[in-house]
Amino acid sequence: MDTTDPLVFRLAGPLGPDDVPRLCAELAELLDGAAAGTPVDCDVGGVTGPGLVTVEALARLRLTAQRLGHPLAVRGAAPGLRALLRLVGLEGLLGEVTPPGGPEGRTTGTSASRPGTT
């Protein structure tokens, strides 16, 4: 079991197309000198008005992290962003996408019994 504490990379505000290369450079700088395989949590809880630029940023950040030997997981994604990632087919590609509040938040599915089933 990996007990390495993840590095945290935070995104905030509205993102524009010109932000994407800068964010990738900032992530590369954060990972410079980090032990290979150190996980990165990309906290998107501060992103406002997520759209396709946000999706592009997350995809490129994921590629940057992978190129440098680090897994990247998205944290704090609002329901609209999670839906957008699903819509474009990138939710699974980006790793674990957790709702705001972390993994202890409500998950899909239920353990409640269903009427009419055994």
C-alpha distances in whole Angstrom, upper triangle without the diagonal:
4,6,9,12,14,17,20,23,25,28,31,35,36,35,38,38,39,35,33,34,33,30,29,30,29,25,26,27,24,22,24,22,19,16,16,13,13,13,16,17,21,23,26,27,30,31,35,37,34,35,35,35,32,30,31,30,26,27,28,25,22,24,24,21,20,23,21,18,16,15,17,17,20,20,24,26,29,30,32,30,27,31,32,28,29,32,32,29,26,24,22,22,21,18,17,20,20,24,25,24,20,18,20,23,25,23,25,26,27,27,31,33,36,39,41,37,37
4,6,9,10,14,16,19,22,25,28,32,34,32,35,35,35,32,30,30,30,27,25,27,25,22,22,23,20,18,20,19,15,13,13,10,9,10,13,15,18,20,23,25,28,29,32,34,32,33,33,32,29,28,29,27,24,24,25,22,20,22,21,18,17,20,18,15,13,12,14,15,18,18,22,24,27,29,31,28,26,30,30,27,28,31,31,28,25,23,21,21,19,16,16,19,19,22,23,22,19,17,19,22,25,23,26,27,29,29,32,35,37,41,42,39,39
4,6,9,12,15,18,21,24,27,31,33,32,35,35,36,32,30,31,30,27,26,27,25,21,22,23,19,18,20,18,15,13,14,11,10,10,13,14,18,19,23,24,26,28,32,34,32,33,34,33,29,29,30,27,24,25,26,23,21,23,23,19,19,22,20,17,14,14,15,15,18,18,21,23,27,29,31,28,27,30,31,28,29,33,32,30,27,24,23,23,21,18,17,20,19,22,23,21,18,17,19,22,24,24,26,28,29,29,33,36,38,42,44,41,40
4,6,9,12,16,19,22,25,29,31,30,32,33,32,29,27,27,27,23,22,23,21,18,19,19,16,14,16,15,11,10,11,9,7,7,10,12,16,17,21,22,25,26,30,32,30,32,32,30,27,27,27,25,22,23,23,20,19,21,20,16,17,19,17,14,12,12,13,14,17,17,20,22,26,28,30,27,26,30,30,27,29,32,31,29,26,24,22,22,20,17,17,19,19,22,22,21,18,17,20,22,25,25,27,30,31,32,35,38,40,44,46,43,43
4,7,9,13,16,19,22,26,28,27,30,31,30,27,25,26,25,21,21,22,19,16,18,18,14,13,16,15,11,11,13,11,8,7,9,10,13,14,18,19,21,23,27,29,27,30,30,28,25,25,26,23,21,22,23,19,18,21,19,16,17,20,17,16,12,12,13,13,15,14,17,20,23,26,28,25,24,28,28,26,27,31,30,28,25,23,22,22,19,17,16,18,17,20,19,18,15,16,18,20,23,23,26,29,30,31,34,37,40,43,45,43,43
4,6,9,12,16,19,23,25,24,26,27,27,23,22,22,21,18,17,19,16,13,15,15,12,11,14,14,10,11,12,10,6,5,5,6,10,11,15,17,19,20,24,26,24,26,26,25,22,22,22,20,17,19,19,15,14,17,16,12,14,17,15,13,10,9,9,10,12,12,15,17,21,23,25,22,21,25,25,22,24,28,27,25,22,20,19,19,16,14,13,15,15,17,17,17,14,15,17,19,22,22,25,28,29,31,34,37,39,43,45,42,43
4,7,10,13,16,20,22,21,24,24,24,20,19,20,18,15,15,15,13,10,12,12,8,8,12,12,9,11,12,11,7,6,5,6,8,10,14,16,17,18,22,25,23,25,25,23,20,20,21,18,16,18,17,14,14,16,14,11,14,16,14,13,10,10,9,10,12,12,15,17,21,24,25,22,22,25,25,22,25,28,27,26,22,21,20,19,16,15,15,16,16,18,18,18,15,17,20,21,24,24,27,30,32,33,37,40,41,45,47,45,45
4,6,10,13,17,19,18,21,22,22,18,17,18,17,13,14,15,12,10,13,13,9,10,14,15,12,14,15,14,11,9,6,5,6,7,10,12,13,15,19,21,19,22,22,20,17,18,19,16,14,16,16,13,13,16,15,12,15,17,16,16,12,12,10,10,10,10,12,14,17,21,22,19,19,23,22,20,23,26,25,24,21,19,20,19,15,15,14,14,14,16,15,15,13,15,18,19,22,23,25,29,31,32,35,39,40,44,46,44,45
4,7,10,14,16,15,17,18,18,14,14,15,13,9,11,12,9,7,11,11,8,10,13,15,13,16,16,15,13,11,7,6,5,6,9,11,11,12,16,19,17,19,19,17,14,16,16,12,11,14,14,10,12,14,13,11,14,16,15,16,13,12,10,10,10,10,12,13,17,20,20,17,18,22,21,19,22,24,23,23,19,18,19,18,14,15,15,14,15,16,15,16,15,17,20,21,24,24,26,30,32,34,37,40,41,45,47,45,46
4,7,10,13,12,15,17,17,13,13,15,13,10,12,14,10,10,13,14,11,14,17,19,17,20,20,19,16,14,10,8,6,5,6,8,8,9,13,16,14,17,18,16,13,15,16,12,11,15,15,11,13,16,15,14,17,19,18,19,16,15,12,12,10,9,10,12,14,18,18,15,17,20,19,18,21,23,22,23,19,18,20,19,15,16,16,14,14,15,13,15,14,17,20,20,22,23,25,29,31,34,36,39,40,44,46,45,46
4,7,9,9,12,14,14,10,11,13,12,9,11,13,11,11,14,15,14,16,19,21,20,22,23,21,19,16,13,11,7,6,5,7,6,6,10,12,11,13,15,12,9,12,13,10,10,13,13,11,13,16,15,15,18,20,19,21,18,17,13,13,10,10,10,11,13,16,16,13,15,18,17,16,20,21,20,21,18,17,20,19,15,17,17,14,15,15,14,16,16,19,21,20,23,23,25,29,32,34,37,40,40,44,46,45,46
4,7,8,11,14,14,11,12,15,13,11,14,16,14,14,18,18,17,19,22,25,23,26,26,25,23,20,16,14,11,9,7,7,4,4,7,10,10,13,15,13,10,14,15,12,12,16,16,14,17,20,19,19,22,24,23,25,22,21,17,16,13,12,11,12,13,16,15,13,16,19,17,17,21,22,22,23,20,19,22,22,18,20,19,17,17,16,14,16,17,20,22,21,24,24,26,30,32,35,37,41,41,44,47,46,47
4,6,10,13,14,11,13,16,14,13,16,18,16,17,20,21,20,22,25,28,27,29,30,28,26,24,20,17,14,12,9,9,6,5,5,8,9,12,14,12,10,14,15,13,14,18,18,17,19,22,21,22,25,26,26,28,25,24,20,19,16,15,14,13,13,16,15,14,17,19,17,18,22,22,22,24,21,21,24,23,20,22,22,19,19,18,16,18,20,23,25,23,25,26,28,32,34,37,39,42,42,45,48,47,49
4,7,10,11,10,12,15,14,13,16,18,17,18,21,22,21,24,26,29,28,31,31,30,28,25,21,19,15,14,11,12,9,6,5,6,7,9,11,9,8,12,13,12,13,16,17,16,19,21,21,22,25,26,26,28,26,24,21,20,17,17,15,14,14,16,14,13,16,18,15,17,20,20,19,22,20,20,23,23,20,22,22,19,20,19,17,20,22,24,27,25,26,27,28,32,34,38,39,42,42,45,47,47,49
4,7,8,6,8,11,11,10,13,15,14,15,18,19,19,21,24,27,26,29,28,27,26,23,20,18,14,14,11,13,11,8,8,8,8,8,10,6,6,10,10,8,11,14,13,13,16,18,18,19,22,23,23,25,23,22,19,19,16,17,16,14,15,17,15,13,16,18,15,16,19,19,18,20,18,19,22,21,18,21,21,19,20,19,19,22,22,25,27,26,27,28,29,32,35,38,40,43,43,46,48,47,49
4,5,5,7,10,11,11,13,15,16,17,19,20,21,23,25,28,28,31,30,29,28,26,22,21,17,17,15,17,14,11,11,11,10,10,10,6,8,11,10,9,13,14,14,14,18,19,18,20,23,23,24,27,25,24,21,21,19,20,20,18,18,20,18,15,19,20,17,17,21,20,19,21,19,21,24,22,20,23,24,22,23,23,22,25,26,28,31,29,31,31,31,35,38,41,43,46,46,49,51,50,52
4,5,6,8,10,11,12,14,15,16,18,20,21,22,24,28,28,30,29,28,28,26,22,22,18,19,16,19,17,14,14,14,12,11,9,6,9,11,9,8,12,13,12,13,16,17,16,19,21,21,23,25,24,24,21,21,19,21,21,19,20,22,19,17,20,21,17,17,21,20,18,20,18,20,23,21,19,22,24,22,24,25,24,28,28,30,33,31,32,32,32,36,39,42,44,47,47,50,51,50,53
4,6,7,7,9,11,12,13,15,17,18,19,21,23,26,26,29,29,28,27,26,22,22,19,20,18,20,18,15,16,16,15,14,13,10,12,14,11,10,14,15,13,14,17,17,16,19,22,21,22,25,24,24,22,23,21,23,23,21,23,25,22,20,23,24,21,20,24,24,21,23,21,23,26,23,21,24,26,24,26,27,26,29,29,31,34,33,35,34,35,39,42,45,47,50,50,53,55,53,55
4,6,5,6,9,10,10,12,14,15,16,18,20,24,23,26,26,26,24,23,19,19,15,16,14,17,15,13,14,14,13,13,13,9,10,12,10,8,12,13,11,11,15,16,14,17,20,20,20,23,21,21,19,20,18,19,20,19,20,23,21,18,21,22,19,19,23,23,21,23,20,21,24,21,19,22,23,22,23,24,23,26,26,28,31,30,32,32,33,36,39,42,45,48,48,51,53,51,53
4,5,5,6,9,10,11,12,14,15,17,18,22,22,24,23,23,22,20,17,17,14,15,14,17,16,13,15,15,13,13,12,8,9,10,8,5,9,10,8,8,12,12,11,14,16,16,17,20,19,19,16,17,16,18,19,18,20,22,20,17,19,21,18,17,21,21,18,20,17,19,21,18,16,19,21,20,22,23,23,25,25,27,30,29,31,30,31,35,38,41,43,46,46,49,51,49,51
4,5,5,6,9,10,11,12,14,15,17,20,21,23,22,22,22,21,18,19,16,18,17,20,19,17,19,19,17,17,15,12,12,13,10,8,11,12,9,9,13,12,10,13,16,15,16,19,18,19,17,19,18,21,22,21,23,25,24,20,22,24,21,20,24,24,21,22,19,21,23,20,18,21,23,22,24,26,26,28,27,29,32,32,34,33,34,38,41,43,46,49,49,52,54,52,54
4,5,5,6,9,10,11,12,14,15,19,19,23,22,23,21,20,17,18,15,16,16,19,17,16,18,19,18,18,17,13,13,15,13,10,13,14,11,10,14,14,12,14,17,16,16,19,19,20,17,19,18,20,21,21,23,26,24,21,23,25,23,22,25,26,23,25,22,23,24,22,19,22,24,23,24,25,25,27,26,29,32,31,34,33,35,38,41,44,46,49,50,53,55,53,55
4,5,5,6,9,10,10,12,14,18,17,20,20,20,18,17,14,14,11,13,13,16,14,13,16,17,15,16,15,12,11,13,11,8,10,12,9,7,11,12,10,11,15,15,15,17,16,16,14,15,15,16,18,17,20,23,21,18,20,23,20,19,23,23,21,22,19,20,21,19,16,18,20,19,21,22,21,23,23,25,28,28,30,30,31,35,38,40,43,46,46,50,52,50,52
4,5,5,6,9,10,11,12,16,16,18,17,18,17,16,13,14,12,14,15,18,17,16,19,20,18,18,16,13,13,13,11,8,9,10,7,6,9,9,6,9,12,11,11,14,13,14,12,15,15,17,19,19,22,24,23,19,21,23,21,19,22,23,21,21,18,19,20,17,15,17,19,19,21,23,23,25,24,25,29,29,31,30,31,35,38,40,43,46,47,50,52,50,51
4,5,5,6,9,10,10,14,15,18,18,18,17,17,15,16,14,17,17,20,19,18,21,23,21,21,20,16,16,17,15,12,13,14,11,9,12,12,9,11,14,13,12,15,15,16,15,18,18,20,22,22,25,27,26,23,24,27,25,23,26,27,25,25,22,23,24,21,18,20,23,22,24,26,26,27,26,28,31,31,34,33,35,38,41,44,46,49,50,53,55,53,55
4,5,5,6,9,10,13,14,17,17,18,16,16,13,14,12,14,15,18,17,17,20,22,20,21,20,17,16,17,16,12,13,15,12,10,13,14,10,11,15,14,13,16,14,16,14,16,16,18,20,20,23,26,25,22,24,27,24,23,26,28,25,26,22,23,24,21,18,20,22,21,23,24,23,25,24,26,29,29,32,32,34,37,40,42,45,48,49,52,54,52,54
4,5,5,6,9,12,11,14,14,14,13,12,9,11,10,12,14,17,17,16,20,22,19,20,20,17,15,16,15,11,11,13,10,7,10,11,8,7,11,11,10,12,11,12,11,13,14,15,18,18,22,24,24,21,22,25,23,21,24,26,23,23,20,20,21,18,15,17,18,18,20,22,22,23,21,23,26,27,29,29,31,34,37,39,42,45,46,49,51,49,50
4,5,5,6,10,10,13,13,14,13,13,11,14,13,16,17,21,20,20,23,25,23,23,22,19,18,18,17,14,14,14,11,9,11,11,7,7,11,10,8,11,10,13,12,15,17,19,21,22,25,28,27,24,25,28,26,23,26,28,25,25,22,22,22,20,17,18,21,21,23,25,25,26,25,26,29,30,32,32,34,37,40,42,45,48,49,52,54,52,53
4,5,5,9,10,13,14,15,14,15,13,15,14,17,19,21,21,21,24,26,24,25,25,21,20,21,19,16,16,18,15,12,14,14,11,11,14,13,11,13,13,15,15,18,19,20,22,23,27,30,29,26,27,30,28,26,29,31,29,28,25,25,26,23,20,21,23,23,25,27,26,27,26,27,30,31,34,34,36,39,42,44,47,50,51,54,56,54,55
4,6,8,8,11,13,13,11,12,10,12,12,14,16,19,19,19,23,25,23,25,24,22,20,21,20,16,16,17,15,12,14,15,11,10,14,14,11,13,11,14,13,15,16,17,20,21,24,28,28,24,25,28,27,25,28,30,28,28,24,24,24,22,19,19,21,21,22,24,23,24,22,24,27,28,31,31,33,36,39,41,44,47,48,52,54,52,52
4,6,5,8,9,10,9,10,9,12,13,15,18,21,21,22,25,27,25,26,25,23,21,21,20,17,16,17,15,12,12,13,10,8,11,11,8,9,8,11,11,14,16,18,21,22,26,28,29,25,25,29,27,25,28,30,28,27,23,23,23,20,18,18,20,21,22,25,24,25,23,24,27,28,31,31,33,36,38,40,43,46,47,51,53,51,51
4,6,9,10,12,11,13,12,16,16,19,21,24,24,25,28,30,28,29,28,25,24,24,22,19,19,20,17,14,15,15,12,11,13,12,9,11,11,14,15,18,20,22,24,26,29,32,32,29,29,32,31,28,31,33,31,30,26,26,26,24,21,21,23,24,26,28,28,29,26,28,31,32,35,34,36,40,42,44,47,50,51,55,57,54,55
4,6,9,11,10,13,14,17,18,21,24,26,26,27,31,33,31,32,31,29,27,27,26,23,22,22,20,17,18,18,15,13,15,14,10,12,12,15,16,20,22,23,26,28,31,34,35,31,31,35,33,30,33,36,33,32,29,28,28,25,23,23,24,26,27,30,29,29,27,28,31,33,36,35,37,40,43,44,47,50,52,56,57,55,55
4,6,8,7,10,10,14,16,18,21,24,25,26,29,31,29,30,30,27,25,25,24,22,20,21,19,16,16,17,14,11,13,13,10,10,9,12,14,16,19,20,23,25,29,31,32,29,29,32,31,28,31,33,31,30,26,26,25,23,21,20,21,23,24,27,26,26,24,25,28,30,32,32,34,37,39,40,44,47,48,52,54,51,51
4,6,6,9,11,15,17,20,23,26,27,28,32,34,31,32,32,30,27,27,26,24,22,22,21,18,17,17,15,12,13,14,10,9,9,12,14,17,20,21,25,26,30,33,34,30,29,33,32,29,31,34,32,30,27,26,25,23,21,20,21,23,24,27,28,27,25,25,28,30,33,32,34,36,38,39,43,46,48,51,53,50,50
4,6,9,11,15,17,20,23,26,27,28,32,33,30,31,30,28,26,25,24,22,20,20,19,16,15,15,13,10,10,11,8,6,6,10,12,16,19,21,24,26,29,32,32,29,28,31,31,27,29,32,30,28,24,24,22,20,19,18,20,22,24,27,28,28,25,25,28,30,32,31,33,35,37,38,42,45,46,50,51,48,49
4,6,9,12,15,18,21,24,26,26,30,31,28,29,28,27,24,23,23,21,19,18,18,15,13,14,13,10,9,11,9,6,5,7,10,13,16,18,22,23,27,29,30,26,25,28,28,24,26,29,27,25,22,21,19,17,16,14,16,19,20,24,25,25,22,21,24,26,29,27,29,31,34,35,38,41,42,46,48,45,45
4,7,10,13,16,19,21,23,24,28,30,27,28,28,26,23,23,23,20,18,18,18,15,13,15,13,10,11,13,10,8,6,7,9,11,15,16,19,21,25,27,28,25,24,28,27,24,26,29,27,26,22,21,20,18,16,14,15,18,19,22,22,22,19,19,22,24,27,26,28,31,33,34,37,40,42,46,47,45,45
4,7,10,13,16,18,20,21,25,26,24,25,25,23,20,20,20,18,15,16,16,13,11,13,13,9,10,13,11,9,6,5,6,8,11,12,16,18,21,23,25,22,20,24,24,21,23,26,24,22,19,18,16,15,13,11,12,14,15,18,19,19,16,16,19,21,23,22,25,27,29,31,34,37,39,42,44,42,42
4,6,9,12,15,17,17,21,23,20,22,22,20,17,17,17,15,12,14,14,10,9,12,11,8,10,13,11,11,7,6,5,6,9,10,13,15,19,21,22,19,18,22,21,19,21,24,22,21,17,16,16,15,12,11,11,13,14,16,17,17,15,15,19,20,23,22,24,27,30,31,34,37,39,42,44,42,43
4,6,9,11,14,15,18,20,18,20,20,19,16,16,17,14,11,14,14,11,10,14,13,11,13,16,15,14,10,9,6,5,6,6,10,12,15,18,19,16,16,19,19,17,19,22,21,20,17,15,15,15,11,10,10,10,10,13,13,14,11,12,16,17,19,19,21,25,27,29,32,35,36,40,42,40,41
4,6,9,11,11,15,17,14,16,17,15,12,12,14,11,8,11,12,9,9,13,12,10,13,16,15,15,12,10,7,6,5,6,8,10,13,16,17,13,14,17,17,14,17,20,19,19,15,14,15,14,10,10,10,10,11,12,12,14,12,14,17,17,20,20,22,25,28,30,33,36,37,40,42,41,42
4,6,8,9,13,15,13,16,17,16,12,13,15,12,10,14,15,12,13,16,16,14,17,20,19,19,16,14,10,9,6,5,6,8,11,14,15,12,13,17,16,15,18,20,20,20,17,15,16,16,13,13,12,10,10,10,9,11,10,13,16,15,18,18,21,24,27,29,32,35,36,39,42,40,41
4,5,5,9,11,9,12,14,13,9,11,13,11,9,13,14,12,13,17,17,16,18,21,21,21,18,16,12,10,7,6,5,6,8,12,12,9,11,14,14,13,16,18,18,18,15,14,16,16,13,14,13,10,10,10,9,11,12,14,17,16,18,18,20,24,26,29,31,35,35,39,41,40,41
4,6,8,11,10,14,16,16,12,14,17,14,13,17,18,16,17,20,20,19,22,25,24,24,21,19,15,13,10,7,5,6,7,11,12,10,12,15,15,15,17,19,20,21,18,16,19,19,16,16,15,12,10,9,7,9,10,13,15,14,16,18,20,24,26,28,30,34,34,37,40,39,41
4,6,10,10,14,16,15,12,14,17,14,14,18,18,16,18,21,21,20,23,25,25,26,23,21,17,16,12,11,8,9,10,13,13,12,14,17,16,17,20,21,21,23,20,19,21,21,18,19,18,15,14,13,10,12,14,17,19,18,20,21,23,27,29,32,34,37,38,41,43,43,44
4,7,6,10,12,11,8,11,13,11,12,15,16,15,17,20,20,20,22,24,24,26,23,21,17,16,12,11,9,9,9,12,11,9,12,15,14,14,17,18,18,20,18,17,20,20,17,18,18,14,14,13,12,15,16,19,21,19,21,22,23,27,29,32,34,37,38,41,43,42,44
4,6,9,12,12,10,13,15,14,14,18,19,18,20,23,23,23,26,28,28,29,26,24,21,19,15,15,12,11,10,12,11,10,13,15,14,15,18,19,19,21,19,19,22,22,19,21,20,17,17,15,13,16,18,21,23,20,22,23,24,28,30,34,35,38,38,41,43,43,45
4,6,10,10,9,12,14,14,14,17,19,18,20,23,23,24,26,28,29,30,28,26,22,20,17,16,14,12,10,12,9,9,13,13,12,14,17,16,17,19,18,18,22,22,19,21,21,18,18,16,15,19,20,23,25,22,23,24,24,28,30,34,35,38,37,40,42,42,44
4,7,7,6,8,11,10,11,14,15,15,17,19,20,21,23,25,26,27,24,22,19,17,14,14,12,10,9,10,8,6,10,11,9,10,13,13,13,16,14,14,18,18,16,18,18,15,15,14,14,18,19,21,23,21,21,22,22,26,29,32,34,36,36,39,41,40,43
4,5,5,7,9,10,11,13,15,16,17,19,20,21,23,25,26,27,25,23,20,18,15,16,15,12,12,12,9,7,11,11,8,10,13,12,11,14,13,14,18,17,16,19,19,16,18,17,17,21,22,23,26,23,24,23,23,27,30,33,35,37,37,39,41,41,43
4,5,5,6,8,10,10,12,14,15,16,18,20,21,22,24,26,24,22,19,18,16,18,17,14,14,15,12,9,12,12,8,9,12,11,9,12,11,13,16,15,14,18,19,16,19,19,20,23,23,24,27,25,26,25,24,28,31,35,36,39,38,41,42,41,44
4,5,5,6,9,10,10,12,14,15,16,18,20,21,22,24,22,21,18,18,15,17,17,15,15,17,14,11,14,15,11,11,15,14,12,15,13,15,18,16,15,18,20,17,19,20,20,23,23,25,28,26,27,26,27,30,33,37,39,41,41,44,45,44,47
4,5,5,6,9,10,10,12,14,15,16,18,20,21,22,20,19,15,14,12,14,13,11,12,14,11,8,11,13,10,10,13,13,12,14,12,13,16,15,12,15,16,14,16,16,16,20,20,21,24,22,24,23,24,27,30,34,36,38,38,41,43,42,44
4,5,5,6,9,10,11,12,14,15,17,18,20,21,19,17,14,13,11,14,14,11,13,14,12,8,10,11,8,7,10,11,9,10,8,10,13,11,10,13,15,12,15,16,17,20,20,21,24,22,23,22,22,26,29,32,34,37,36,39,41,40,42
4,5,5,6,8,10,11,12,14,15,16,18,20,18,17,14,15,13,16,17,15,16,17,15,12,14,15,11,10,13,13,11,12,10,12,15,12,11,15,17,15,18,19,20,23,23,24,27,26,27,25,26,29,32,35,38,40,40,43,44,43,45
4,5,5,6,8,10,10,12,14,15,16,18,16,16,13,13,12,14,15,14,16,18,16,12,14,16,13,12,15,16,14,15,12,13,16,13,11,14,16,15,17,18,19,22,21,22,26,25,26,25,26,29,33,36,38,41,41,44,46,44,46
4,5,5,6,9,10,10,12,14,15,16,14,13,9,10,8,11,13,11,14,16,15,11,12,14,12,10,13,14,12,13,9,10,12,10,7,11,12,11,14,15,16,19,18,19,23,22,23,22,23,26,29,32,35,38,38,41,43,41,43
4,5,5,6,9,10,11,12,14,15,14,12,10,11,10,14,16,14,17,18,17,13,13,15,13,10,13,14,11,11,8,10,11,8,7,10,13,13,16,18,19,22,21,21,25,24,25,23,24,27,30,33,36,38,38,42,43,41,43
4,5,5,6,9,10,10,12,14,13,13,11,13,13,16,18,17,19,21,20,16,17,19,16,14,17,18,14,15,12,14,15,11,10,13,16,16,19,21,22,24,23,24,27,27,28,27,27,31,34,37,39,42,42,45,47,45,46
4,5,5,6,9,10,11,12,11,10,8,10,10,13,16,15,18,20,19,16,16,19,17,14,17,19,16,16,13,14,15,12,9,12,14,14,17,19,20,22,20,21,25,25,26,25,26,30,33,35,38,41,41,45,46,45,46
4,5,5,6,9,10,11,9,8,6,8,9,13,16,15,18,20,20,16,16,18,16,13,16,18,15,14,11,12,12,9,7,9,12,12,15,18,19,22,19,20,23,23,25,23,24,27,31,33,36,39,39,43,44,42,43
4,5,5,6,9,10,9,9,9,12,13,17,20,19,22,23,23,19,19,21,19,16,18,20,17,16,12,14,14,10,9,12,15,16,19,22,23,25,23,23,27,27,29,27,27,30,34,36,39,41,42,45,47,44,46
4,6,5,6,9,9,10,9,13,14,17,20,20,23,25,24,20,21,23,21,18,21,23,20,19,16,17,17,14,12,14,17,18,20,23,24,26,24,24,28,28,30,29,30,33,36,38,41,44,44,48,49,47,48
4,5,5,6,5,6,6,10,12,15,18,19,22,24,24,20,20,23,22,18,21,23,21,19,16,16,16,13,11,12,15,16,18,21,22,24,21,22,25,26,28,27,28,31,34,36,39,42,43,46,48,45,46
4,5,5,5,6,8,11,14,17,21,20,24,25,25,22,21,24,22,19,21,23,20,19,15,16,15,12,11,11,15,17,19,23,24,25,23,23,26,27,29,27,28,31,34,35,39,41,42,46,47,44,45
4,6,8,10,11,15,17,20,24,23,27,28,28,24,24,26,25,21,24,25,22,21,18,19,18,15,14,15,18,20,23,26,27,29,26,26,30,31,32,31,32,34,37,39,43,45,46,49,50,48,49
4,6,9,11,15,17,20,23,24,27,29,29,26,25,28,26,23,26,28,25,24,20,21,20,17,16,16,19,21,23,26,27,28,25,26,29,30,32,31,32,35,38,40,43,46,47,50,52,49,50
4,7,10,13,17,19,23,23,27,29,29,26,25,28,27,23,25,27,25,23,20,20,19,16,15,15,17,20,22,25,26,27,24,24,28,29,31,29,31,33,36,37,41,43,44,48,49,47,47
4,6,10,13,16,19,20,24,26,26,23,22,25,24,21,23,26,23,22,18,18,16,14,12,12,14,16,18,22,23,23,20,20,24,25,27,26,27,30,33,34,38,40,42,45,47,44,45
4,7,10,13,17,17,21,23,23,20,19,22,21,18,20,22,21,19,15,14,13,11,9,8,10,13,15,19,20,21,18,17,21,22,24,22,24,26,29,31,34,37,38,42,43,40,41
4,7,10,13,14,17,19,20,17,16,19,18,15,17,20,18,17,13,12,12,10,7,7,9,10,12,16,17,18,15,15,19,20,22,20,22,25,28,30,33,36,37,40,42,40,40
4,6,10,11,14,16,17,14,13,16,16,13,15,18,17,16,12,10,10,10,6,5,5,7,9,12,13,15,12,12,16,16,18,17,18,22,24,26,29,32,33,37,39,37,37
4,7,7,11,13,14,11,10,13,13,11,13,16,16,15,11,9,10,11,7,7,6,5,7,9,10,12,10,11,15,14,16,15,17,21,23,26,29,32,32,36,38,36,37
4,6,9,12,14,11,10,14,15,13,15,18,18,18,14,12,13,14,11,10,8,6,5,7,7,9,7,9,12,12,14,14,16,20,22,25,27,30,31,35,37,36,37
4,6,9,11,10,10,13,14,13,15,18,19,19,16,13,15,17,13,13,11,8,6,5,4,6,6,9,11,10,13,14,16,20,22,24,26,30,31,34,37,35,37
4,6,8,6,6,10,10,10,12,14,15,15,13,11,13,15,12,12,10,7,6,5,6,9,9,11,14,12,13,13,15,19,21,24,26,29,30,33,35,34,36
4,5,5,6,9,10,11,12,14,16,17,15,13,16,17,15,15,14,10,9,6,6,10,11,13,15,12,13,14,15,18,21,24,26,29,29,32,34,34,36
4,5,5,6,9,10,10,12,14,15,14,12,15,17,15,16,14,10,10,7,9,12,13,14,15,12,12,12,12,16,18,22,23,26,26,29,31,31,33
4,5,5,6,9,10,10,12,14,14,12,16,17,16,17,16,12,12,10,11,15,16,17,19,16,16,16,16,19,22,25,26,29,29,31,33,33,35
4,5,5,6,9,10,11,12,11,10,13,14,12,14,13,10,11,10,11,15,15,16,19,16,16,16,16,20,23,26,28,31,30,33,35,34,37
4,5,5,6,9,10,11,9,7,10,12,11,12,11,7,8,8,11,14,14,14,16,14,14,13,13,16,19,23,25,27,27,30,32,31,33
4,5,5,6,9,10,10,9,12,14,13,15,14,11,12,11,14,17,17,17,19,16,15,14,13,16,20,23,25,27,26,29,31,30,33
4,5,5,6,9,9,8,12,13,12,15,15,12,14,13,15,19,19,19,22,19,19,18,17,20,23,27,28,31,30,33,34,34,36
4,5,5,6,5,5,9,9,9,11,12,9,12,13,15,18,18,18,21,18,18,17,16,19,23,26,28,30,30,33,34,33,35
4,6,5,6,5,8,10,10,12,12,10,13,13,17,20,19,18,21,18,18,15,14,17,20,24,26,28,27,30,31,30,32
4,6,8,8,11,12,13,15,16,14,16,16,19,22,22,22,24,22,21,19,17,20,23,27,28,30,29,31,33,32,34
4,6,8,11,10,12,14,16,14,17,18,20,24,23,23,26,24,23,21,19,22,26,29,31,33,32,35,36,35,37
4,6,7,8,10,12,14,13,16,17,20,23,22,21,24,23,22,19,18,20,24,27,29,31,30,33,34,32,34
4,6,5,6,9,11,10,14,16,18,21,20,19,22,21,21,19,18,21,24,27,30,32,31,35,36,34,36
4,6,6,7,8,7,10,12,15,18,16,15,19,17,17,15,14,17,21,24,26,29,28,32,33,31,33
4,5,5,7,8,11,14,17,20,17,16,19,18,18,15,15,17,21,23,26,28,28,32,33,31,32
4,6,9,10,14,16,19,21,19,18,22,21,21,19,18,21,25,27,30,32,32,35,36,34,36
4,7,7,11,14,16,18,16,16,19,19,20,18,18,21,25,27,30,32,33,36,38,35,37
4,6,9,13,16,17,14,13,17,17,18,16,16,19,22,24,28,30,31,34,36,34,35
4,6,10,13,14,11,10,13,13,14,12,13,16,19,21,25,27,28,32,33,31,32
4,7,10,12,9,9,13,12,13,11,12,16,19,21,24,27,28,31,33,31,33
4,7,8,6,6,9,8,10,9,11,15,17,20,22,25,26,30,32,30,32
4,6,6,7,9,7,8,9,11,15,17,20,22,25,26,29,32,30,32
4,6,8,10,7,10,12,14,18,19,22,24,27,28,31,34,33,35
4,7,7,6,10,12,15,18,19,21,23,27,28,31,34,33,34
4,6,6,9,11,14,17,18,20,23,26,28,31,34,32,33
4,5,8,8,12,14,16,17,20,23,25,29,31,29,30
4,7,8,12,14,14,16,18,22,24,27,30,28,29
4,6,10,13,13,15,17,21,22,26,29,27,28
4,7,9,10,12,14,17,19,22,25,24,25
4,6,8,11,13,16,18,21,23,22,23
4,7,10,12,15,15,19,21,19,21
4,7,9,11,12,15,17,16,17
4,5,8,10,13,16,14,15
4,6,9,13,15,13,13
4,6,10,12,11,12
4,7,9,8,8
4,6,6,8
4,6,8
4,7
4
